[in-house]
Amino acid sequence: MRKLPIRTCVACRQGKPKNQMLRVVRTPQGEVIVDRTGKCAGRGAYVCDDPECIAKCAKRKLLDKAFGVALSDETYAEIQRQYEQKS
Ligand SMILES: [Zn+2]
């Protein structure tokens, strides 16, 4: 069996196989989206597929560092909404 690549959660810093993580992407257009396919173009950051990590990520604005830009509260709210909608 092939070993899955390990990704580190930006919230809890734990490494987990990629397929257990949620990928958040900042697209070349500057949009930040929850990427369920893992194939969207852009800079990606990984968060556990866990409401606590998502919430922590939003509360502490952890994606700002991952993407190197300051994201608005609305963007974080949108990420949380997308997460809740599709899980
Ligand atoms: Zn986590």
PDB file of the backbone (N, CA, C, O) and the ligand in Angstrom, with CONECT records:
HET     ZN  A 101       1
ATOM      1  N   MET A   1       0.842  -1.209   0.000  1.00  0.00           N
ATOM      2  CA  MET A   1       0.000   0.000   0.000  1.00  0.00           C
ATOM      3  C   MET A   1       0.870   1.250   0.000  1.00  0.00           C
ATOM      4  O   MET A   1       1.903   1.310   0.667  1.00  0.00           O
ATOM      5  N   ARG A   2       0.438   2.220  -0.746  1.00  0.00           N
ATOM      6  CA  ARG A   2       1.157   3.478  -0.798  1.00  0.00           C
ATOM      7  C   ARG A   2       0.920   4.290   0.466  1.00  0.00           C
ATOM      8  O   ARG A   2      -0.199   4.363   0.975  1.00  0.00           O
ATOM      9  N   LYS A   3       1.970   4.885   0.953  1.00  0.00           N
ATOM     10  CA  LYS A   3       1.804   5.739   2.125  1.00  0.00           C
ATOM     11  C   LYS A   3       1.239   7.086   1.707  1.00  0.00           C
ATOM     12  O   LYS A   3       1.682   7.698   0.735  1.00  0.00           O
ATOM     13  N   LEU A   4       0.251   7.528   2.469  1.00  0.00           N
ATOM     14  CA  LEU A   4      -0.347   8.824   2.179  1.00  0.00           C
ATOM     15  C   LEU A   4       0.559   9.930   2.686  1.00  0.00           C
ATOM     16  O   LEU A   4       1.207   9.799   3.725  1.00  0.00           O
ATOM     17  N   PRO A   5       0.591  11.020   1.937  1.00  0.00           N
ATOM     18  CA  PRO A   5       1.391  12.138   2.425  1.00  0.00           C
ATOM     19  C   PRO A   5       0.804  12.703   3.722  1.00  0.00           C
ATOM     20  O   PRO A   5      -0.414  12.759   3.895  1.00  0.00           O
ATOM     21  N   ILE A   6       1.667  13.108   4.601  1.00  0.00           N
ATOM     22  CA  ILE A   6       1.248  13.680   5.882  1.00  0.00           C
ATOM     23  C   ILE A   6       1.220  15.202   5.775  1.00  0.00           C
ATOM     24  O   ILE A   6       2.131  15.818   5.222  1.00  0.00           O
ATOM     25  N   ARG A   7       0.174  15.785   6.304  1.00  0.00           N
ATOM     26  CA  ARG A   7       0.053  17.246   6.328  1.00  0.00           C
ATOM     27  C   ARG A   7      -0.132  17.700   7.775  1.00  0.00           C
ATOM     28  O   ARG A   7      -0.684  16.977   8.605  1.00  0.00           O
ATOM     29  N   THR A   8       0.335  18.894   8.052  1.00  0.00           N
ATOM     30  CA  THR A   8       0.237  19.414   9.411  1.00  0.00           C
ATOM     31  C   THR A   8      -0.928  20.390   9.538  1.00  0.00           C
ATOM     32  O   THR A   8      -1.086  21.298   8.721  1.00  0.00           O
ATOM     33  N   CYS A   9      -1.729  20.192  10.557  1.00  0.00           N
ATOM     34  CA  CYS A   9      -2.868  21.070  10.816  1.00  0.00           C
ATOM     35  C   CYS A   9      -2.357  22.424  11.311  1.00  0.00           C
ATOM     36  O   CYS A   9      -1.498  22.480  12.191  1.00  0.00           O
ATOM     37  N   VAL A  10      -2.884  23.512  10.749  1.00  0.00           N
ATOM     38  CA  VAL A  10      -2.432  24.837  11.166  1.00  0.00           C
ATOM     39  C   VAL A  10      -2.926  25.178  12.579  1.00  0.00           C
ATOM     40  O   VAL A  10      -2.376  26.066  13.230  1.00  0.00           O
ATOM     41  N   ALA A  11      -3.946  24.484  13.044  1.00  0.00           N
ATOM     42  CA  ALA A  11      -4.496  24.784  14.371  1.00  0.00           C
ATOM     43  C   ALA A  11      -3.817  23.996  15.485  1.00  0.00           C
ATOM     44  O   ALA A  11      -3.340  24.584  16.456  1.00  0.00           O
ATOM     45  N   CYS A  12      -3.769  22.662  15.356  1.00  0.00           N
ATOM     46  CA  CYS A  12      -3.222  21.862  16.461  1.00  0.00           C
ATOM     47  C   CYS A  12      -1.807  21.352  16.181  1.00  0.00           C
ATOM     48  O   CYS A  12      -1.194  20.712  17.036  1.00  0.00           O
ATOM     49  N   ARG A  13      -1.294  21.635  14.987  1.00  0.00           N
ATOM     50  CA  ARG A  13       0.069  21.261  14.587  1.00  0.00           C
ATOM     51  C   ARG A  13       0.302  19.748  14.532  1.00  0.00           C
ATOM     52  O   ARG A  13       1.446  19.295  14.505  1.00  0.00           O
ATOM     53  N   GLN A  14      -0.759  18.988  14.517  1.00  0.00           N
ATOM     54  CA  GLN A  14      -0.594  17.541  14.402  1.00  0.00           C
ATOM     55  C   GLN A  14      -0.491  17.139  12.940  1.00  0.00           C
ATOM     56  O   GLN A  14      -1.173  17.692  12.077  1.00  0.00           O
ATOM     57  N   GLY A  15       0.355  16.188  12.685  1.00  0.00           N
ATOM     58  CA  GLY A  15       0.475  15.676  11.335  1.00  0.00           C
ATOM     59  C   GLY A  15      -0.465  14.509  11.127  1.00  0.00           C
ATOM     60  O   GLY A  15      -0.531  13.594  11.947  1.00  0.00           O
ATOM     61  N   LYS A  16      -1.191  14.549  10.026  1.00  0.00           N
ATOM     62  CA  LYS A  16      -2.133  13.462   9.713  1.00  0.00           C
ATOM     63  C   LYS A  16      -2.118  13.193   8.224  1.00  0.00           C
ATOM     64  O   LYS A  16      -1.735  14.052   7.430  1.00  0.00           O
ATOM     65  N   PRO A  17      -2.546  11.970   7.841  1.00  0.00           N
ATOM     66  CA  PRO A  17      -2.640  11.703   6.398  1.00  0.00           C
ATOM     67  C   PRO A  17      -3.571  12.714   5.738  1.00  0.00           C
ATOM     68  O   PRO A  17      -4.604  13.111   6.276  1.00  0.00           O
ATOM     69  N   LYS A  18      -3.151  13.099   4.561  1.00  0.00           N
ATOM     70  CA  LYS A  18      -3.843  14.114   3.776  1.00  0.00           C
ATOM     71  C   LYS A  18      -5.352  13.895   3.658  1.00  0.00           C
ATOM     72  O   LYS A  18      -6.129  14.850   3.671  1.00  0.00           O
ATOM     73  N   ASN A  19      -5.753  12.644   3.544  1.00  0.00           N
ATOM     74  CA  ASN A  19      -7.180  12.374   3.326  1.00  0.00           C
ATOM     75  C   ASN A  19      -8.034  12.578   4.578  1.00  0.00           C
ATOM     76  O   ASN A  19      -9.262  12.522   4.516  1.00  0.00           O
ATOM     77  N   GLN A  20      -7.373  12.816   5.717  1.00  0.00           N
ATOM     78  CA  GLN A  20      -8.134  13.114   6.932  1.00  0.00           C
ATOM     79  C   GLN A  20      -8.126  14.604   7.238  1.00  0.00           C
ATOM     80  O   GLN A  20      -8.626  15.048   8.272  1.00  0.00           O
ATOM     81  N   MET A  21      -7.554  15.359   6.324  1.00  0.00           N
ATOM     82  CA  MET A  21      -7.452  16.787   6.538  1.00  0.00           C
ATOM     83  C   MET A  21      -8.397  17.537   5.604  1.00  0.00           C
ATOM     84  O   MET A  21      -8.854  17.024   4.582  1.00  0.00           O
ATOM     85  N   LEU A  22      -8.662  18.756   6.003  1.00  0.00           N
ATOM     86  CA  LEU A  22      -9.445  19.648   5.177  1.00  0.00           C
ATOM     87  C   LEU A  22      -8.459  20.604   4.519  1.00  0.00           C
ATOM     88  O   LEU A  22      -7.611  21.198   5.185  1.00  0.00           O
ATOM     89  N   ARG A  23      -8.580  20.741   3.215  1.00  0.00           N
ATOM     90  CA  ARG A  23      -7.680  21.656   2.522  1.00  0.00           C
ATOM     91  C   ARG A  23      -8.390  22.987   2.296  1.00  0.00           C
ATOM     92  O   ARG A  23      -9.502  23.035   1.771  1.00  0.00           O
ATOM     93  N   VAL A  24      -7.736  24.044   2.694  1.00  0.00           N
ATOM     94  CA  VAL A  24      -8.259  25.383   2.444  1.00  0.00           C
ATOM     95  C   VAL A  24      -7.303  26.031   1.446  1.00  0.00           C
ATOM     96  O   VAL A  24      -6.085  26.006   1.623  1.00  0.00           O
ATOM     97  N   VAL A  25      -7.870  26.600   0.415  1.00  0.00           N
ATOM     98  CA  VAL A  25      -7.043  27.132  -0.662  1.00  0.00           C
ATOM     99  C   VAL A  25      -7.265  28.623  -0.853  1.00  0.00           C
ATOM    100  O   VAL A  25      -8.392  29.115  -0.809  1.00  0.00           O
ATOM    101  N   ARG A  26      -6.182  29.313  -1.061  1.00  0.00           N
ATOM    102  CA  ARG A  26      -6.289  30.699  -1.514  1.00  0.00           C
ATOM    103  C   ARG A  26      -6.011  30.664  -3.010  1.00  0.00           C
ATOM    104  O   ARG A  26      -4.895  30.380  -3.444  1.00  0.00           O
ATOM    105  N   THR A  27      -7.029  30.955  -3.776  1.00  0.00           N
ATOM    106  CA  THR A  27      -6.920  30.853  -5.230  1.00  0.00           C
ATOM    107  C   THR A  27      -6.103  32.013  -5.789  1.00  0.00           C
ATOM    108  O   THR A  27      -5.905  33.022  -5.111  1.00  0.00           O
ATOM    109  N   PRO A  28      -5.634  31.869  -7.018  1.00  0.00           N
ATOM    110  CA  PRO A  28      -4.889  32.980  -7.642  1.00  0.00           C
ATOM    111  C   PRO A  28      -5.726  34.269  -7.720  1.00  0.00           C
ATOM    112  O   PRO A  28      -5.170  35.360  -7.849  1.00  0.00           O
ATOM    113  N   GLN A  29      -7.051  34.146  -7.643  1.00  0.00           N
ATOM    114  CA  GLN A  29      -7.929  35.324  -7.655  1.00  0.00           C
ATOM    115  C   GLN A  29      -8.058  35.944  -6.264  1.00  0.00           C
ATOM    116  O   GLN A  29      -8.690  36.987  -6.100  1.00  0.00           O
ATOM    117  N   GLY A  30      -7.455  35.297  -5.262  1.00  0.00           N
ATOM    118  CA  GLY A  30      -7.499  35.850  -3.912  1.00  0.00           C
ATOM    119  C   GLY A  30      -8.692  35.397  -3.088  1.00  0.00           C
ATOM    120  O   GLY A  30      -8.929  35.896  -1.988  1.00  0.00           O
ATOM    121  N   GLU A  31      -9.444  34.439  -3.636  1.00  0.00           N
ATOM    122  CA  GLU A  31     -10.573  33.886  -2.903  1.00  0.00           C
ATOM    123  C   GLU A  31     -10.077  32.777  -1.986  1.00  0.00           C
ATOM    124  O   GLU A  31      -9.145  32.052  -2.333  1.00  0.00           O
ATOM    125  N   VAL A  32     -10.688  32.645  -0.833  1.00  0.00           N
ATOM    126  CA  VAL A  32     -10.316  31.553   0.060  1.00  0.00           C
ATOM    127  C   VAL A  32     -11.486  30.588   0.150  1.00  0.00           C
ATOM    128  O   VAL A  32     -12.593  30.962   0.539  1.00  0.00           O
ATOM    129  N   ILE A  33     -11.224  29.357  -0.211  1.00  0.00           N
ATOM    130  CA  ILE A  33     -12.295  28.371  -0.274  1.00  0.00           C
ATOM    131  C   ILE A  33     -11.900  27.065   0.397  1.00  0.00           C
ATOM    132  O   ILE A  33     -10.716  26.751   0.518  1.00  0.00           O
ATOM    133  N   VAL A  34     -12.903  26.307   0.832  1.00  0.00           N
ATOM    134  CA  VAL A  34     -12.679  24.969   1.346  1.00  0.00           C
ATOM    135  C   VAL A  34     -12.659  24.044   0.143  1.00  0.00           C
ATOM    136  O   VAL A  34     -13.644  23.930  -0.586  1.00  0.00           O
ATOM    137  N   ASP A  35     -11.547  23.399  -0.053  1.00  0.00           N
ATOM    138  CA  ASP A  35     -11.361  22.572  -1.242  1.00  0.00           C
ATOM    139  C   ASP A  35     -11.557  21.104  -0.904  1.00  0.00           C
ATOM    140  O   ASP A  35     -10.664  20.456  -0.358  1.00  0.00           O
ATOM    141  N   ARG A  36     -12.723  20.591  -1.231  1.00  0.00           N
ATOM    142  CA  ARG A  36     -13.029  19.188  -0.922  1.00  0.00           C
ATOM    143  C   ARG A  36     -12.378  18.224  -1.900  1.00  0.00           C
ATOM    144  O   ARG A  36     -12.224  17.041  -1.596  1.00  0.00           O
ATOM    145  N   THR A  37     -12.000  18.710  -3.051  1.00  0.00           N
ATOM    146  CA  THR A  37     -11.443  17.811  -4.057  1.00  0.00           C
ATOM    147  C   THR A  37      -9.929  17.660  -3.899  1.00  0.00           C
ATOM    148  O   THR A  37      -9.348  16.677  -4.360  1.00  0.00           O
ATOM    149  N   GLY A  38      -9.301  18.630  -3.251  1.00  0.00           N
ATOM    150  CA  GLY A  38      -7.843  18.610  -3.104  1.00  0.00           C
ATOM    151  C   GLY A  38      -7.131  18.973  -4.391  1.00  0.00           C
ATOM    152  O   GLY A  38      -5.922  18.776  -4.515  1.00  0.00           O
ATOM    153  N   LYS A  39      -7.873  19.499  -5.345  1.00  0.00           N
ATOM    154  CA  LYS A  39      -7.285  19.744  -6.661  1.00  0.00           C
ATOM    155  C   LYS A  39      -7.308  21.206  -7.090  1.00  0.00           C
ATOM    156  O   LYS A  39      -6.798  21.551  -8.156  1.00  0.00           O
ATOM    157  N   CYS A  40      -7.897  22.063  -6.267  1.00  0.00           N
ATOM    158  CA  CYS A  40      -7.974  23.468  -6.648  1.00  0.00           C
ATOM    159  C   CYS A  40      -6.585  24.087  -6.722  1.00  0.00           C
ATOM    160  O   CYS A  40      -5.703  23.791  -5.916  1.00  0.00           O
ATOM    161  N   ALA A  41      -6.422  24.944  -7.703  1.00  0.00           N
ATOM    162  CA  ALA A  41      -5.155  25.643  -7.847  1.00  0.00           C
ATOM    163  C   ALA A  41      -5.045  26.723  -6.784  1.00  0.00           C
ATOM    164  O   ALA A  41      -6.043  27.305  -6.358  1.00  0.00           O
ATOM    165  N   GLY A  42      -3.840  26.974  -6.372  1.00  0.00           N
ATOM    166  CA  GLY A  42      -3.623  28.014  -5.372  1.00  0.00           C
ATOM    167  C   GLY A  42      -2.815  27.505  -4.213  1.00  0.00           C
ATOM    168  O   GLY A  42      -2.385  26.352  -4.181  1.00  0.00           O
ATOM    169  N   ARG A  43      -2.616  28.393  -3.257  1.00  0.00           N
ATOM    170  CA  ARG A  43      -1.826  28.039  -2.102  1.00  0.00           C
ATOM    171  C   ARG A  43      -2.727  27.355  -1.078  1.00  0.00           C
ATOM    172  O   ARG A  43      -3.766  27.899  -0.704  1.00  0.00           O
ATOM    173  N   GLY A  44      -2.342  26.187  -0.634  1.00  0.00           N
ATOM    174  CA  GLY A  44      -3.196  25.433   0.271  1.00  0.00           C
ATOM    175  C   GLY A  44      -2.683  25.395   1.700  1.00  0.00           C
ATOM    176  O   GLY A  44      -1.479  25.459   1.947  1.00  0.00           O
ATOM    177  N   ALA A  45      -3.605  25.291   2.623  1.00  0.00           N
ATOM    178  CA  ALA A  45      -3.269  25.067   4.024  1.00  0.00           C
ATOM    179  C   ALA A  45      -4.157  23.934   4.512  1.00  0.00           C
ATOM    180  O   ALA A  45      -5.265  23.741   4.011  1.00  0.00           O
ATOM    181  N   TYR A  46      -3.671  23.197   5.479  1.00  0.00           N
ATOM    182  CA  TYR A  46      -4.441  22.053   5.943  1.00  0.00           C
ATOM    183  C   TYR A  46      -4.901  22.219   7.384  1.00  0.00           C
ATOM    184  O   TYR A  46      -4.157  22.680   8.250  1.00  0.00           O
ATOM    185  N   VAL A  47      -6.137  21.831   7.609  1.00  0.00           N
ATOM    186  CA  VAL A  47      -6.726  21.859   8.951  1.00  0.00           C
ATOM    187  C   VAL A  47      -7.401  20.512   9.151  1.00  0.00           C
ATOM    188  O   VAL A  47      -7.923  19.928   8.202  1.00  0.00           O
ATOM    189  N   CYS A  48      -7.390  20.012  10.397  1.00  0.00           N
ATOM    190  CA  CYS A  48      -8.102  18.768  10.674  1.00  0.00           C
ATOM    191  C   CYS A  48      -9.569  18.926  10.290  1.00  0.00           C
ATOM    192  O   CYS A  48     -10.143  20.011  10.386  1.00  0.00           O
ATOM    193  N   ASP A  49     -10.156  17.825   9.856  1.00  0.00           N
ATOM    194  CA  ASP A  49     -11.580  17.822   9.553  1.00  0.00           C
ATOM    195  C   ASP A  49     -12.315  17.709  10.897  1.00  0.00           C
ATOM    196  O   ASP A  49     -12.933  16.689  11.204  1.00  0.00           O
ATOM    197  N   ASP A  50     -12.231  18.768  11.671  1.00  0.00           N
ATOM    198  CA  ASP A  50     -12.702  18.753  13.049  1.00  0.00           C
ATOM    199  C   ASP A  50     -13.187  20.173  13.393  1.00  0.00           C
ATOM    200  O   ASP A  50     -12.437  21.138  13.244  1.00  0.00           O
ATOM    201  N   PRO A  51     -14.433  20.294  13.849  1.00  0.00           N
ATOM    202  CA  PRO A  51     -14.977  21.629  14.128  1.00  0.00           C
ATOM    203  C   PRO A  51     -14.109  22.440  15.087  1.00  0.00           C
ATOM    204  O   PRO A  51     -14.026  23.662  14.969  1.00  0.00           O
ATOM    205  N   GLU A  52     -13.468  21.769  16.029  1.00  0.00           N
ATOM    206  CA  GLU A  52     -12.629  22.486  16.989  1.00  0.00           C
ATOM    207  C   GLU A  52     -11.423  23.145  16.326  1.00  0.00           C
ATOM    208  O   GLU A  52     -11.077  24.285  16.635  1.00  0.00           O
ATOM    209  N   CYS A  53     -10.801  22.425  15.427  1.00  0.00           N
ATOM    210  CA  CYS A  53      -9.647  22.982  14.730  1.00  0.00           C
ATOM    211  C   CYS A  53     -10.072  24.108  13.787  1.00  0.00           C
ATOM    212  O   CYS A  53      -9.366  25.105  13.644  1.00  0.00           O
ATOM    213  N   ILE A  54     -11.207  23.945  13.157  1.00  0.00           N
ATOM    214  CA  ILE A  54     -11.726  24.988  12.268  1.00  0.00           C
ATOM    215  C   ILE A  54     -12.002  26.257  13.078  1.00  0.00           C
ATOM    216  O   ILE A  54     -11.649  27.362  12.666  1.00  0.00           O
ATOM    217  N   ALA A  55     -12.637  26.077  14.232  1.00  0.00           N
ATOM    218  CA  ALA A  55     -12.972  27.219  15.082  1.00  0.00           C
ATOM    219  C   ALA A  55     -11.712  27.915  15.599  1.00  0.00           C
ATOM    220  O   ALA A  55     -11.631  29.143  15.636  1.00  0.00           O
ATOM    221  N   LYS A  56     -10.752  27.116  15.989  1.00  0.00           N
ATOM    222  CA  LYS A  56      -9.499  27.660  16.504  1.00  0.00           C
ATOM    223  C   LYS A  56      -8.767  28.453  15.422  1.00  0.00           C
ATOM    224  O   LYS A  56      -8.194  29.516  15.663  1.00  0.00           O
ATOM    225  N   CYS A  57      -8.814  27.899  14.258  1.00  0.00           N
ATOM    226  CA  CYS A  57      -8.210  28.513  13.093  1.00  0.00           C
ATOM    227  C   CYS A  57      -8.809  29.900  12.839  1.00  0.00           C
ATOM    228  O   CYS A  57      -8.089  30.852  12.536  1.00  0.00           O
ATOM    229  N   ALA A  58     -10.131  29.998  12.968  1.00  0.00           N
ATOM    230  CA  ALA A  58     -10.822  31.269  12.747  1.00  0.00           C
ATOM    231  C   ALA A  58     -10.560  32.236  13.902  1.00  0.00           C
ATOM    232  O   ALA A  58     -10.312  33.422  13.687  1.00  0.00           O
ATOM    233  N   LYS A  59     -10.616  31.724  15.106  1.00  0.00           N
ATOM    234  CA  LYS A  59     -10.460  32.572  16.282  1.00  0.00           C
ATOM    235  C   LYS A  59      -9.073  33.192  16.346  1.00  0.00           C
ATOM    236  O   LYS A  59      -8.918  34.361  16.699  1.00  0.00           O
ATOM    237  N   ARG A  60      -8.084  32.412  16.007  1.00  0.00           N
ATOM    238  CA  ARG A  60      -6.707  32.905  16.099  1.00  0.00           C
ATOM    239  C   ARG A  60      -6.130  33.343  14.754  1.00  0.00           C
ATOM    240  O   ARG A  60      -4.947  33.663  14.635  1.00  0.00           O
ATOM    241  N   LYS A  61      -6.992  33.346  13.761  1.00  0.00           N
ATOM    242  CA  LYS A  61      -6.599  33.794  12.413  1.00  0.00           C
ATOM    243  C   LYS A  61      -5.335  33.095  11.914  1.00  0.00           C
ATOM    244  O   LYS A  61      -4.409  33.720  11.396  1.00  0.00           O
ATOM    245  N   LEU A  62      -5.338  31.802  12.087  1.00  0.00           N
ATOM    246  CA  LEU A  62      -4.146  31.035  11.747  1.00  0.00           C
ATOM    247  C   LEU A  62      -3.869  30.952  10.253  1.00  0.00           C
ATOM    248  O   LEU A  62      -2.743  30.674   9.839  1.00  0.00           O
ATOM    249  N   LEU A  63      -4.886  31.190   9.456  1.00  0.00           N
ATOM    250  CA  LEU A  63      -4.644  31.116   8.013  1.00  0.00           C
ATOM    251  C   LEU A  63      -3.909  32.347   7.482  1.00  0.00           C
ATOM    252  O   LEU A  63      -3.318  32.304   6.403  1.00  0.00           O
ATOM    253  N   ASP A  64      -3.947  33.434   8.235  1.00  0.00           N
ATOM    254  CA  ASP A  64      -3.208  34.625   7.813  1.00  0.00           C
ATOM    255  C   ASP A  64      -1.742  34.290   7.590  1.00  0.00           C
ATOM    256  O   ASP A  64      -1.129  34.681   6.597  1.00  0.00           O
ATOM    257  N   LYS A  65      -1.206  33.552   8.552  1.00  0.00           N
ATOM    258  CA  LYS A  65       0.211  33.189   8.470  1.00  0.00           C
ATOM    259  C   LYS A  65       0.442  32.175   7.350  1.00  0.00           C
ATOM    260  O   LYS A  65       1.412  32.271   6.599  1.00  0.00           O
ATOM    261  N   ALA A  66      -0.452  31.218   7.253  1.00  0.00           N
ATOM    262  CA  ALA A  66      -0.302  30.181   6.229  1.00  0.00           C
ATOM    263  C   ALA A  66      -0.331  30.772   4.821  1.00  0.00           C
ATOM    264  O   ALA A  66       0.402  30.326   3.937  1.00  0.00           O
ATOM    265  N   PHE A  67      -1.181  31.775   4.619  1.00  0.00           N
ATOM    266  CA  PHE A  67      -1.305  32.350   3.292  1.00  0.00           C
ATOM    267  C   PHE A  67      -0.479  33.618   3.101  1.00  0.00           C
ATOM    268  O   PHE A  67      -0.318  34.098   1.979  1.00  0.00           O
ATOM    269  N   GLY A  68       0.041  34.157   4.201  1.00  0.00           N
ATOM    270  CA  GLY A  68       0.849  35.369   4.088  1.00  0.00           C
ATOM    271  C   GLY A  68       0.044  36.622   3.776  1.00  0.00           C
ATOM    272  O   GLY A  68       0.589  37.613   3.289  1.00  0.00           O
ATOM    273  N   VAL A  69      -1.248  36.575   4.057  1.00  0.00           N
ATOM    274  CA  VAL A  69      -2.107  37.757   3.882  1.00  0.00           C
ATOM    275  C   VAL A  69      -3.063  37.846   5.073  1.00  0.00           C
ATOM    276  O   VAL A  69      -3.331  36.848   5.742  1.00  0.00           O
ATOM    277  N   ALA A  70      -3.566  39.038   5.324  1.00  0.00           N
ATOM    278  CA  ALA A  70      -4.545  39.206   6.396  1.00  0.00           C
ATOM    279  C   ALA A  70      -5.935  38.945   5.835  1.00  0.00           C
ATOM    280  O   ALA A  70      -6.399  39.651   4.940  1.00  0.00           O
ATOM    281  N   LEU A  71      -6.589  37.927   6.372  1.00  0.00           N
ATOM    282  CA  LEU A  71      -7.937  37.597   5.902  1.00  0.00           C
ATOM    283  C   LEU A  71      -8.961  38.269   6.810  1.00  0.00           C
ATOM    284  O   LEU A  71      -8.731  38.436   8.008  1.00  0.00           O
ATOM    285  N   SER A  72     -10.075  38.645   6.233  1.00  0.00           N
ATOM    286  CA  SER A  72     -11.112  39.326   7.006  1.00  0.00           C
ATOM    287  C   SER A  72     -11.900  38.328   7.849  1.00  0.00           C
ATOM    288  O   SER A  72     -11.863  37.120   7.612  1.00  0.00           O
ATOM    289  N   ASP A  73     -12.617  38.864   8.844  1.00  0.00           N
ATOM    290  CA  ASP A  73     -13.490  38.022   9.660  1.00  0.00           C
ATOM    291  C   ASP A  73     -14.522  37.325   8.783  1.00  0.00           C
ATOM    292  O   ASP A  73     -14.901  36.181   9.032  1.00  0.00           O
ATOM    293  N   GLU A  74     -14.968  38.038   7.752  1.00  0.00           N
ATOM    294  CA  GLU A  74     -15.964  37.464   6.841  1.00  0.00           C
ATOM    295  C   GLU A  74     -15.411  36.235   6.135  1.00  0.00           C
ATOM    296  O   GLU A  74     -16.119  35.248   5.936  1.00  0.00           O
ATOM    297  N   THR A  75     -14.147  36.304   5.763  1.00  0.00           N
ATOM    298  CA  THR A  75     -13.532  35.162   5.090  1.00  0.00           C
ATOM    299  C   THR A  75     -13.499  33.946   6.020  1.00  0.00           C
ATOM    300  O   THR A  75     -13.792  32.824   5.609  1.00  0.00           O
ATOM    301  N   TYR A  76     -13.141  34.192   7.265  1.00  0.00           N
ATOM    302  CA  TYR A  76     -13.126  33.078   8.223  1.00  0.00           C
ATOM    303  C   TYR A  76     -14.529  32.530   8.469  1.00  0.00           C
ATOM    304  O   TYR A  76     -14.729  31.321   8.591  1.00  0.00           O
ATOM    305  N   ALA A  77     -15.490  33.441   8.538  1.00  0.00           N
ATOM    306  CA  ALA A  77     -16.880  33.015   8.739  1.00  0.00           C
ATOM    307  C   ALA A  77     -17.336  32.172   7.558  1.00  0.00           C
ATOM    308  O   ALA A  77     -18.050  31.183   7.724  1.00  0.00           O
ATOM    309  N   GLU A  78     -16.919  32.571   6.374  1.00  0.00           N
ATOM    310  CA  GLU A  78     -17.265  31.854   5.152  1.00  0.00           C
ATOM    311  C   GLU A  78     -16.639  30.446   5.140  1.00  0.00           C
ATOM    312  O   GLU A  78     -17.283  29.477   4.739  1.00  0.00           O
ATOM    313  N   ILE A  79     -15.408  30.352   5.575  1.00  0.00           N
ATOM    314  CA  ILE A  79     -14.740  29.052   5.643  1.00  0.00           C
ATOM    315  C   ILE A  79     -15.506  28.129   6.592  1.00  0.00           C
ATOM    316  O   ILE A  79     -15.743  26.960   6.290  1.00  0.00           O
ATOM    317  N   GLN A  80     -15.884  28.681   7.742  1.00  0.00           N
ATOM    318  CA  GLN A  80     -16.639  27.881   8.704  1.00  0.00           C
ATOM    319  C   GLN A  80     -17.985  27.464   8.142  1.00  0.00           C
ATOM    320  O   GLN A  80     -18.446  26.345   8.370  1.00  0.00           O
ATOM    321  N   ARG A  81     -18.618  28.384   7.397  1.00  0.00           N
ATOM    322  CA  ARG A  81     -19.907  28.060   6.817  1.00  0.00           C
ATOM    323  C   ARG A  81     -19.780  26.963   5.764  1.00  0.00           C
ATOM    324  O   ARG A  81     -20.584  26.032   5.714  1.00  0.00           O
ATOM    325  N   GLN A  82     -18.762  27.093   4.933  1.00  0.00           N
ATOM    326  CA  GLN A  82     -18.545  26.066   3.908  1.00  0.00           C
ATOM    327  C   GLN A  82     -18.266  24.714   4.555  1.00  0.00           C
ATOM    328  O   GLN A  82     -18.727  23.674   4.086  1.00  0.00           O
ATOM    329  N   TYR A  83     -17.511  24.753   5.630  1.00  0.00           N
ATOM    330  CA  TYR A  83     -17.186  23.502   6.318  1.00  0.00           C
ATOM    331  C   TYR A  83     -18.446  22.840   6.868  1.00  0.00           C
ATOM    332  O   TYR A  83     -18.668  21.642   6.693  1.00  0.00           O
ATOM    333  N   GLU A  84     -19.263  23.651   7.538  1.00  0.00           N
ATOM    334  CA  GLU A  84     -20.477  23.106   8.148  1.00  0.00           C
ATOM    335  C   GLU A  84     -21.486  22.617   7.115  1.00  0.00           C
ATOM    336  O   GLU A  84     -22.162  21.609   7.323  1.00  0.00           O
ATOM    337  N   GLN A  85     -21.580  23.331   6.015  1.00  0.00           N
ATOM    338  CA  GLN A  85     -22.516  22.962   4.954  1.00  0.00           C
ATOM    339  C   GLN A  85     -22.239  21.601   4.351  1.00  0.00           C
ATOM    340  O   GLN A  85     -23.148  20.802   4.130  1.00  0.00           O
ATOM    341  N   LYS A  86     -20.971  21.355   4.090  1.00  0.00           N
ATOM    342  CA  LYS A  86     -20.639  20.186   3.272  1.00  0.00           C
ATOM    343  C   LYS A  86     -20.236  18.970   4.055  1.00  0.00           C
ATOM    344  O   LYS A  86     -19.985  17.918   3.466  1.00  0.00           O
ATOM    345  N   SER A  87     -20.165  19.076   5.381  1.00  0.00           N
ATOM    346  CA  SER A  87     -19.733  17.890   6.139  1.00  0.00           C
ATOM    347  C   SER A  87     -20.937  17.074   6.592  1.00  0.00           C
ATOM    348  O   SER A  87     -20.773  16.041   7.243  1.00  0.00           O
TER     349      SER A  87
HETATM  350 ZN    ZN A 101      -6.034  20.064  14.008  1.00  0.00          ZN2+
END
